[in-house]
Amino acid sequence: MYKTVHDAVVFVKELRLVVKDITDVEIVVAPPFTAVHAVAEAARNTNIGVAAQNLFWEREGAFTGEVSPALGAGLTPIVCIGETLEERERNETLPVLDRQIKDSLDRLTGDQIAELVVAYEPVWAIGTGRTATAMQAGEAHAHIRQRLRQWFGADAADRCHVIYGGSVKPDNIRELIAEPDVDGALVGGASLEVRSFSEIVTRSRRAAV
Protein backbone atom coordinates (compact mmCIF):
# COMPACT_ATOMS: atom_id res chain seq x y z
CA MET A 1 0.00 0.00 0.00
CA TYR A 2 2.66 2.43 -1.20
CA LYS A 3 2.56 5.00 -4.01
CA THR A 4 -0.29 6.74 -5.79
CA VAL A 5 -0.99 5.95 -9.44
CA HIS A 6 1.18 8.91 -10.47
CA ASP A 7 4.01 7.90 -8.14
CA ALA A 8 3.95 4.32 -9.41
CA VAL A 9 4.09 5.40 -13.05
CA VAL A 10 6.99 7.77 -12.36
CA PHE A 11 8.81 4.94 -10.58
CA VAL A 12 8.45 2.57 -13.55
CA LYS A 13 9.48 5.22 -16.05
CA GLU A 14 12.67 5.85 -14.06
CA LEU A 15 13.32 2.16 -13.48
CA ARG A 16 12.93 1.15 -17.11
CA LEU A 17 15.75 3.52 -18.10
CA VAL A 18 18.10 2.16 -15.45
CA VAL A 19 17.53 -1.54 -16.21
CA LYS A 20 16.86 -1.36 -19.96
CA ASP A 21 20.02 -3.32 -20.87
CA ILE A 22 19.52 -6.13 -18.35
CA THR A 23 18.28 -9.24 -20.11
CA ASP A 24 19.45 -12.05 -17.82
CA VAL A 25 17.35 -11.20 -14.76
CA GLU A 26 13.54 -11.26 -14.68
CA ILE A 27 12.29 -7.95 -13.24
CA VAL A 28 8.73 -7.60 -11.94
CA VAL A 29 7.00 -4.75 -10.10
CA ALA A 30 3.81 -5.19 -8.07
CA PRO A 31 2.00 -1.87 -7.57
CA PRO A 32 -1.25 -1.38 -5.64
CA PHE A 33 -4.30 -2.57 -7.57
CA THR A 34 -5.34 1.01 -8.31
CA ALA A 35 -2.13 1.49 -10.31
CA VAL A 36 -1.93 -1.85 -12.13
CA HIS A 37 -3.34 -0.61 -15.45
CA ALA A 38 -1.28 2.58 -15.55
CA VAL A 39 1.92 0.77 -14.56
CA ALA A 40 1.29 -1.93 -17.17
CA GLU A 41 1.05 0.79 -19.79
CA ALA A 42 4.27 2.41 -18.54
CA ALA A 43 6.04 -0.97 -18.65
CA ARG A 44 4.73 -1.97 -22.08
CA ASN A 45 7.49 -3.10 -24.49
CA THR A 46 10.12 -3.07 -21.74
CA ASN A 47 11.91 -5.81 -19.80
CA ILE A 48 9.74 -5.13 -16.72
CA GLY A 49 6.85 -7.41 -15.87
CA VAL A 50 3.86 -6.34 -13.79
CA ALA A 51 2.28 -8.25 -10.92
CA ALA A 52 -0.81 -7.59 -8.81
CA GLN A 53 -1.45 -8.17 -5.13
CA ASN A 54 -3.64 -9.99 -3.40
CA LEU A 55 -5.99 -12.33 -5.21
CA PHE A 56 -9.02 -14.15 -3.83
CA TRP A 57 -9.36 -17.86 -4.51
CA GLU A 58 -13.01 -17.93 -5.66
CA ARG A 59 -13.82 -17.24 -9.31
CA GLU A 60 -16.81 -15.03 -8.41
CA GLY A 61 -19.30 -14.41 -5.62
CA ALA A 62 -20.34 -12.07 -2.85
CA PHE A 63 -16.80 -11.31 -1.69
CA THR A 64 -16.84 -7.53 -1.39
CA GLY A 65 -13.52 -5.86 -2.08
CA GLU A 66 -11.76 -8.97 -3.38
CA VAL A 67 -10.26 -9.51 -6.83
CA SER A 68 -10.41 -12.99 -8.29
CA PRO A 69 -8.52 -13.88 -11.48
CA ALA A 70 -7.39 -17.55 -11.57
CA LEU A 71 -4.86 -19.79 -13.35
CA GLY A 72 -7.28 -19.99 -16.28
CA ALA A 73 -6.66 -16.28 -16.94
CA GLY A 74 -3.08 -17.03 -17.97
CA LEU A 75 -1.49 -15.38 -14.93
CA THR A 76 1.60 -16.60 -13.07
CA PRO A 77 0.82 -16.88 -9.35
CA ILE A 78 3.42 -15.92 -6.76
CA VAL A 79 2.59 -18.19 -3.83
CA CYS A 80 4.02 -16.96 -0.52
CA ILE A 81 4.78 -19.39 2.29
CA GLY A 82 6.71 -19.04 5.55
CA GLU A 83 6.72 -19.57 9.28
CA THR A 84 6.14 -17.21 12.21
CA LEU A 85 8.87 -16.46 14.75
CA GLU A 86 7.15 -18.69 17.29
CA GLU A 87 7.06 -21.59 14.82
CA ARG A 88 10.76 -21.18 14.02
CA GLU A 89 11.68 -21.07 17.69
CA ARG A 90 9.77 -24.33 18.17
CA ASN A 91 11.75 -25.88 15.27
CA GLU A 92 8.55 -26.23 13.24
CA THR A 93 9.71 -24.42 10.10
CA LEU A 94 9.88 -27.43 7.79
CA PRO A 95 6.58 -29.03 8.88
CA VAL A 96 4.88 -25.62 8.49
CA LEU A 97 6.27 -25.29 4.97
CA ASP A 98 5.04 -28.80 4.15
CA ARG A 99 1.53 -27.92 5.29
CA GLN A 100 1.49 -24.65 3.41
CA ILE A 101 2.75 -26.26 0.19
CA LYS A 102 0.05 -28.92 0.43
CA ASP A 103 -2.70 -26.42 1.23
CA SER A 104 -1.67 -24.04 -1.56
CA LEU A 105 -0.73 -26.38 -4.38
CA ASP A 106 -2.55 -29.64 -3.72
CA ARG A 107 -4.86 -29.61 -6.77
CA LEU A 108 -2.30 -28.42 -9.30
CA THR A 109 -0.54 -30.50 -11.93
CA GLY A 110 3.19 -30.75 -12.45
CA ASP A 111 2.91 -28.56 -15.54
CA GLN A 112 1.12 -25.87 -13.54
CA ILE A 113 3.69 -26.08 -10.72
CA ALA A 114 6.48 -25.61 -13.26
CA GLU A 115 5.07 -22.19 -14.21
CA LEU A 116 4.64 -20.96 -10.62
CA VAL A 117 6.75 -18.72 -8.44
CA VAL A 118 6.95 -19.92 -4.85
CA ALA A 119 8.25 -17.31 -2.41
CA TYR A 120 9.70 -18.39 0.92
CA GLU A 121 8.86 -15.36 3.05
CA PRO A 122 9.32 -16.00 6.77
CA VAL A 123 6.72 -13.92 8.59
CA TRP A 124 9.26 -12.81 11.18
CA ALA A 125 11.38 -11.16 8.47
CA ILE A 126 8.65 -9.11 6.78
CA GLY A 127 9.12 -5.41 7.43
CA THR A 128 11.15 -6.06 10.57
CA GLY A 129 14.65 -5.50 9.23
CA ARG A 130 15.48 -9.07 10.24
CA THR A 131 16.59 -11.31 7.41
CA ALA A 132 17.05 -15.05 7.37
CA THR A 133 20.71 -15.90 7.09
CA ALA A 134 21.84 -17.33 3.78
CA MET A 135 22.11 -20.70 5.51
CA GLN A 136 18.55 -20.48 6.89
CA ALA A 137 17.17 -19.41 3.51
CA GLY A 138 19.17 -22.09 1.74
CA GLU A 139 17.86 -24.80 4.06
CA ALA A 140 14.24 -23.72 3.57
CA HIS A 141 14.60 -23.42 -0.19
CA ALA A 142 16.28 -26.81 -0.50
CA HIS A 143 13.42 -28.33 1.50
CA ILE A 144 10.78 -26.64 -0.66
CA ARG A 145 12.52 -27.83 -3.84
CA GLN A 146 12.74 -31.38 -2.49
CA ARG A 147 9.03 -31.42 -1.63
CA LEU A 148 8.12 -30.09 -5.07
CA ARG A 149 10.28 -32.81 -6.61
CA GLN A 150 8.74 -35.48 -4.40
CA TRP A 151 5.12 -34.42 -4.91
CA PHE A 152 5.10 -32.99 -8.45
CA GLY A 153 8.14 -34.45 -10.24
CA ALA A 154 11.69 -33.42 -11.06
CA ASP A 155 10.82 -31.31 -14.11
CA ALA A 156 8.25 -29.26 -12.19
CA ALA A 157 10.62 -28.75 -9.27
CA ASP A 158 13.49 -27.66 -11.50
CA ARG A 159 11.40 -25.23 -13.55
CA CYS A 160 9.47 -23.67 -10.65
CA HIS A 161 11.04 -20.41 -9.45
CA VAL A 162 11.62 -20.51 -5.69
CA ILE A 163 12.51 -17.05 -4.42
CA TYR A 164 13.29 -15.51 -1.02
CA GLY A 165 11.39 -12.62 0.56
CA GLY A 166 11.98 -10.86 3.85
CA SER A 167 13.99 -7.64 4.32
CA VAL A 168 16.01 -8.16 1.12
CA LYS A 169 18.47 -5.29 0.58
CA PRO A 170 21.33 -4.44 -1.78
CA ASP A 171 23.85 -5.49 0.87
CA ASN A 172 22.47 -9.00 1.42
CA ILE A 173 21.17 -10.05 -2.00
CA ARG A 174 24.46 -11.52 -3.22
CA GLU A 175 24.79 -13.84 -0.25
CA LEU A 176 21.16 -14.94 -0.54
CA ILE A 177 21.18 -15.49 -4.29
CA ALA A 178 24.40 -17.52 -4.04
CA GLU A 179 22.43 -20.33 -2.37
CA PRO A 180 21.82 -23.08 -4.97
CA ASP A 181 18.04 -23.24 -4.55
CA VAL A 182 17.39 -19.49 -4.24
CA ASP A 183 16.25 -18.36 -7.70
CA GLY A 184 15.55 -14.72 -6.89
CA ALA A 185 14.05 -12.31 -4.39
CA LEU A 186 10.70 -10.87 -3.42
CA VAL A 187 11.72 -7.37 -2.41
CA GLY A 188 9.76 -5.26 0.06
CA GLY A 189 10.83 -1.88 1.41
CA ALA A 190 14.01 -1.75 -0.67
CA SER A 191 11.88 -1.79 -3.83
CA LEU A 192 10.26 1.55 -3.03
CA GLU A 193 13.24 3.51 -4.33
CA VAL A 194 14.53 3.07 -7.88
CA ARG A 195 18.16 3.21 -6.77
CA SER A 196 18.00 0.47 -4.14
CA PHE A 197 15.76 -1.77 -6.25
CA SER A 198 17.97 -1.43 -9.32
CA GLU A 199 21.03 -2.22 -7.19
CA ILE A 200 19.36 -5.43 -6.07
CA VAL A 201 18.61 -6.32 -9.70
CA THR A 202 22.19 -5.58 -10.74
CA ARG A 203 23.77 -7.48 -7.86
CA SER A 204 21.50 -10.44 -8.52
CA ARG A 205 22.77 -10.41 -12.07
CA ARG A 206 26.40 -10.36 -11.09
CA ALA A 207 25.87 -13.17 -8.60
CA ALA A 208 24.14 -15.29 -11.21
CA VAL A 209 26.81 -14.85 -13.88
C-alpha positions in Angstrom: 0.0 0.0 0.0 2.7 2.4 -1.2 2.6 5.0 -4.0 -0.3 6.7 -5.8 -1.0 6.0 -9.4 1.2 8.9 -10.5 4.0 7.9 -8.1 3.9 4.3 -9.4 4.1 5.4 -13.1 7.0 7.8 -12.4 8.8 4.9 -10.6 8.5 2.6 -13.6 9.5 5.2 -16.1 12.7 5.9 -14.1 13.3 2.2 -13.5 12.9 1.2 -17.1 15.8 3.5 -18.1 18.1 2.2 -15.4 17.5 -1.5 -16.2 16.9 -1.4 -20.0 20.0 -3.3 -20.9 19.5 -6.1 -18.4 18.3 -9.2 -20.1 19.5 -12.1 -17.8 17.3 -11.2 -14.8 13.5 -11.3 -14.7 12.3 -8.0 -13.2 8.7 -7.6 -11.9 7.0 -4.7 -10.1 3.8 -5.2 -8.1 2.0 -1.9 -7.6 -1.3 -1.4 -5.6 -4.3 -2.6 -7.6 -5.3 1.0 -8.3 -2.1 1.5 -10.3 -1.9 -1.9 -12.1 -3.3 -0.6 -15.4 -1.3 2.6 -15.6 1.9 0.8 -14.6 1.3 -1.9 -17.2 1.0 0.8 -19.8 4.3 2.4 -18.5 6.0 -1.0 -18.7 4.7 -2.0 -22.1 7.5 -3.1 -24.5 10.1 -3.1 -21.7 11.9 -5.8 -19.8 9.7 -5.1 -16.7 6.9 -7.4 -15.9 3.9 -6.3 -13.8 2.3 -8.3 -10.9 -0.8 -7.6 -8.8 -1.5 -8.2 -5.1 -3.6 -10.0 -3.4 -6.0 -12.3 -5.2 -9.0 -14.2 -3.8 -9.4 -17.9 -4.5 -13.0 -17.9 -5.7 -13.8 -17.2 -9.3 -16.8 -15.0 -8.4 -19.3 -14.4 -5.6 -20.3 -12.1 -2.9 -16.8 -11.3 -1.7 -16.8 -7.5 -1.4 -13.5 -5.9 -2.1 -11.8 -9.0 -3.4 -10.3 -9.5 -6.8 -10.4 -13.0 -8.3 -8.5 -13.9 -11.5 -7.4 -17.6 -11.6 -4.9 -19.8 -13.3 -7.3 -20.0 -16.3 -6.7 -16.3 -16.9 -3.1 -17.0 -18.0 -1.5 -15.4 -14.9 1.6 -16.6 -13.1 0.8 -16.9 -9.4 3.4 -15.9 -6.8 2.6 -18.2 -3.8 4.0 -17.0 -0.5 4.8 -19.4 2.3 6.7 -19.0 5.5 6.7 -19.6 9.3 6.1 -17.2 12.2 8.9 -16.5 14.7 7.1 -18.7 17.3 7.1 -21.6 14.8 10.8 -21.2 14.0 11.7 -21.1 17.7 9.8 -24.3 18.2 11.8 -25.9 15.3 8.6 -26.2 13.2 9.7 -24.4 10.1 9.9 -27.4 7.8 6.6 -29.0 8.9 4.9 -25.6 8.5 6.3 -25.3 5.0 5.0 -28.8 4.1 1.5 -27.9 5.3 1.5 -24.7 3.4 2.8 -26.3 0.2 0.0 -28.9 0.4 -2.7 -26.4 1.2 -1.7 -24.0 -1.6 -0.7 -26.4 -4.4 -2.6 -29.6 -3.7 -4.9 -29.6 -6.8 -2.3 -28.4 -9.3 -0.5 -30.5 -11.9 3.2 -30.7 -12.4 2.9 -28.6 -15.5 1.1 -25.9 -13.5 3.7 -26.1 -10.7 6.5 -25.6 -13.3 5.1 -22.2 -14.2 4.6 -21.0 -10.6 6.8 -18.7 -8.4 6.9 -19.9 -4.8 8.3 -17.3 -2.4 9.7 -18.4 0.9 8.9 -15.4 3.0 9.3 -16.0 6.8 6.7 -13.9 8.6 9.3 -12.8 11.2 11.4 -11.2 8.5 8.6 -9.1 6.8 9.1 -5.4 7.4 11.2 -6.1 10.6 14.6 -5.5 9.2 15.5 -9.1 10.2 16.6 -11.3 7.4 17.0 -15.0 7.4 20.7 -15.9 7.1 21.8 -17.3 3.8 22.1 -20.7 5.5 18.5 -20.5 6.9 17.2 -19.4 3.5 19.2 -22.1 1.7 17.9 -24.8 4.1 14.2 -23.7 3.6 14.6 -23.4 -0.2 16.3 -26.8 -0.5 13.4 -28.3 1.5 10.8 -26.6 -0.7 12.5 -27.8 -3.8 12.7 -31.4 -2.5 9.0 -31.4 -1.6 8.1 -30.1 -5.1 10.3 -32.8 -6.6 8.7 -35.5 -4.4 5.1 -34.4 -4.9 5.1 -33.0 -8.4 8.1 -34.4 -10.2 11.7 -33.4 -11.1 10.8 -31.3 -14.1 8.2 -29.3 -12.2 10.6 -28.8 -9.3 13.5 -27.7 -11.5 11.4 -25.2 -13.5 9.5 -23.7 -10.7 11.0 -20.4 -9.5 11.6 -20.5 -5.7 12.5 -17.0 -4.4 13.3 -15.5 -1.0 11.4 -12.6 0.6 12.0 -10.9 3.9 14.0 -7.6 4.3 16.0 -8.2 1.1 18.5 -5.3 0.6 21.3 -4.4 -1.8 23.9 -5.5 0.9 22.5 -9.0 1.4 21.2 -10.0 -2.0 24.5 -11.5 -3.2 24.8 -13.8 -0.3 21.2 -14.9 -0.5 21.2 -15.5 -4.3 24.4 -17.5 -4.0 22.4 -20.3 -2.4 21.8 -23.1 -5.0 18.0 -23.2 -4.6 17.4 -19.5 -4.2 16.2 -18.4 -7.7 15.6 -14.7 -6.9 14.1 -12.3 -4.4 10.7 -10.9 -3.4 11.7 -7.4 -2.4 9.8 -5.3 0.1 10.8 -1.9 1.4 14.0 -1.7 -0.7 11.9 -1.8 -3.8 10.3 1.5 -3.0 13.2 3.5 -4.3 14.5 3.1 -7.9 18.2 3.2 -6.8 18.0 0.5 -4.1 15.8 -1.8 -6.3 18.0 -1.4 -9.3 21.0 -2.2 -7.2 19.4 -5.4 -6.1 18.6 -6.3 -9.7 22.2 -5.6 -10.7 23.8 -7.5 -7.9 21.5 -10.4 -8.5 22.8 -10.4 -12.1 26.4 -10.4 -11.1 25.9 -13.2 -8.6 24.1 -15.3 -11.2 26.8 -14.8 -13.9 
